């Protein structure tokens, strides 16, 4: 029989965690929601870390574009 050593098992677990980490990071992000989040999750599932890096770079840009500083108008 073919046996699996503890080191092999540990490496498999680490590999699975590294594969699932970007998916969890996108799923837990509050910057996007709804269908947009579903699209990013699919991209991350199929492209793994590359999809996550694209998500991070575009999600930050969207926040910068949508943030505006509201200043109260002073009446003279």
N, C-alpha and C positions, 0 to 999 in steps of 0.2 A: 504494500500500500504506500501511497505517496502521503507523507506527513507534512504538516505545516509547522514550522518552528515559531517560537514566540516573536522573534525578530520579524519574520515574514508577516505575521498577523499584525504586529505593530505598524509596519510599513503600509499594509493594506488600509488600516484604520486612518492613518495620517493622510494617505492618498484620497480616501473618501471624504475626509474633512476638508481637504484643500479643494476638492471639486465642489462641495456644497457651500463653502464659505461665501463666494460671490453671490450665490442665489439668496442666501440668508441676508446679506448686506443690502441687496436691492429690495427684498421683501420687507425689511424693517425700516426702510428709508421713508421719511415723512414728506420729502420734497415733491413726490409724484403720487398720484392715486388713480384709481379706476382703470380704464382701458390702457392708459399710457403705462401704468405699472405692469400690467399684463404683458404688454409688448416688450418692455425692458426685461421682464423675467424670462420670456422666451428667448430673447437675444442672449441673455446671460447663460441660459441652459445650453444653448447650442454653441456659443462662442466662449463660454467660461470667463476667464480673466480678461480677455480682450473686450468682451461685451461689457463687463463691469467697468473697465477703464474708460470706455466710450461713454457709459452712463454717468460716471463721475464728472467727466469733462463737460458734457452737455447740461447736466442738471445744475451745475454751478453757474453756467452761463445764463440759464433761464432765471435763476434767482436774482442774479445781478441785473438783468433786464427788467424784472418785475418790481424790484424794490425801488420805491421812491420815498423821498423824505418829504413829509407834509409839514409845512410851516404855517402857523396861523397867520391869517391876514390881519394886519393892524389897520384899524379904521382911523382916518385922520379927521 
